[in-house]
Amino acid sequence: MLIIFSFAERIYWPVFVVATAAAIVASQATITATFSIIKQALAHGCFPRVKVVYTSKKFAGQIYSPDINWVLMILCIAVTAGFENQNQIGNAYGKFFSFVVNVPMNIFSQLNICIM
């Protein structure tokens, strides 16, 4: 059953608006982080050259890369199409989150053991 049908009718639209706003913020954060990482990697010579468009003459950090934007779009479509239902997406998110939390913790634990 879809999550949007599990809410009471009177709070459907407020929940819909909040969920839409959260999706917009998350997508902007993903795009910003990706472009920032690519800009830093290009500055250090760790990434193949891609076209970078500076969108603001006033702020130097605002960049746009059409190639990276296409890659993000293709990956989003592939992830969306690759999962058969939302339970699989939720399970993948949980596994990935656990991985992202545990790997740095293990690395820092090993460093702490080596330092002591």
C-alpha positions as CSV (number, residue, x, y, z in Angstrom):
1,M,0.0,0.0,0.0
2,L,1.3,3.4,-0.9
3,I,2.3,5.7,2.0
4,I,0.2,8.6,0.7
5,F,-3.0,6.5,1.2
6,S,-2.1,5.8,4.8
7,F,-2.8,9.3,6.0
8,A,-6.2,10.6,7.1
9,E,-8.0,12.6,4.5
10,R,-7.8,15.9,6.4
11,I,-4.0,15.9,6.7
12,Y,-3.3,14.5,3.2
13,W,-2.5,17.9,1.6
14,P,-0.3,19.2,4.4
15,V,1.7,16.0,4.4
16,F,1.9,16.2,0.6
17,V,3.3,19.7,0.7
18,V,5.9,18.9,3.4
19,A,7.0,15.8,1.4
20,T,7.3,17.8,-1.8
21,A,9.3,20.5,0.0
22,A,11.6,17.8,1.5
23,A,12.1,16.2,-1.9
24,I,13.1,19.6,-3.4
25,V,15.5,20.4,-0.6
26,A,17.1,16.9,-0.9
27,S,17.5,17.2,-4.7
28,Q,19.1,20.6,-4.4
29,A,21.5,19.4,-1.7
30,T,22.5,16.4,-3.9
31,I,23.1,18.7,-6.9
32,T,25.0,21.2,-4.8
33,A,27.2,18.6,-3.2
34,T,27.9,16.9,-6.5
35,F,29.0,20.1,-8.2
36,S,31.1,21.1,-5.2
37,I,32.9,17.7,-5.2
38,I,33.5,17.9,-8.9
39,K,34.8,21.4,-8.7
40,Q,37.3,20.4,-5.9
41,A,38.3,17.3,-7.8
42,L,39.0,19.3,-11.0
43,A,41.0,21.8,-9.0
44,H,43.2,19.0,-7.7
45,G,43.4,17.2,-11.0
46,C,41.7,14.1,-9.8
47,F,38.8,14.1,-12.2
48,P,38.6,14.1,-16.0
49,R,38.0,17.5,-17.6
50,V,34.3,18.4,-18.0
51,K,32.6,21.5,-19.2
52,V,32.0,23.9,-16.2
53,V,29.8,27.0,-16.6
54,Y,30.1,29.7,-14.0
55,T,26.6,30.9,-13.4
56,S,27.4,34.0,-11.4
57,K,29.9,36.7,-12.0
58,K,29.4,37.9,-8.4
59,F,29.9,34.5,-6.6
60,A,32.8,32.3,-7.8
61,G,31.5,29.1,-6.3
62,Q,28.3,28.9,-8.3
63,I,29.0,26.4,-11.1
64,Y,27.0,24.2,-13.5
65,S,28.2,21.3,-15.5
66,P,25.9,19.9,-18.1
67,D,27.8,16.6,-18.3
68,I,27.4,16.0,-14.6
69,N,23.8,17.0,-14.7
70,W,23.1,14.4,-17.4
71,V,24.9,11.7,-15.3
72,L,22.8,12.6,-12.3
73,M,19.6,12.4,-14.3
74,I,20.5,9.0,-15.8
75,L,21.5,7.6,-12.4
76,C,18.2,8.9,-10.8
77,I,16.2,7.3,-13.6
78,A,18.2,4.0,-13.3
79,V,17.6,3.9,-9.5
80,T,13.9,4.7,-9.8
81,A,13.4,2.1,-12.6
82,G,15.7,-0.5,-11.0
83,F,13.5,-1.0,-7.9
84,E,10.2,-2.8,-8.3
85,N,8.5,-1.2,-5.3
86,Q,9.1,1.3,-2.5
87,N,9.9,-1.4,0.1
88,Q,13.0,-2.3,-2.0
89,I,14.0,1.4,-2.1
90,G,13.5,1.6,1.7
91,N,15.6,-1.5,2.3
92,A,18.4,-0.3,0.1
93,Y,18.4,3.1,1.9
94,G,18.6,1.4,5.3
95,K,21.5,-0.8,4.2
96,F,23.3,2.1,2.6
97,F,22.8,4.3,5.6
98,S,24.1,1.6,7.9
99,F,27.2,1.2,5.7
100,V,27.8,5.0,5.6
101,V,27.6,5.3,9.4
102,N,29.6,2.2,10.2
103,V,32.6,2.6,7.8
104,P,33.8,5.9,9.2
105,M,33.2,4.6,12.8
106,N,35.3,1.6,12.0
107,I,38.1,3.7,10.4
108,F,38.2,6.1,13.4
109,S,38.2,3.1,15.8
110,Q,41.2,1.6,14.0
111,L,43.0,5.0,14.1
112,N,42.2,5.4,17.7
113,I,43.7,1.9,18.5
114,C,46.8,2.7,16.4
115,I,47.3,6.0,18.2
116,M,47.0,4.6,21.7
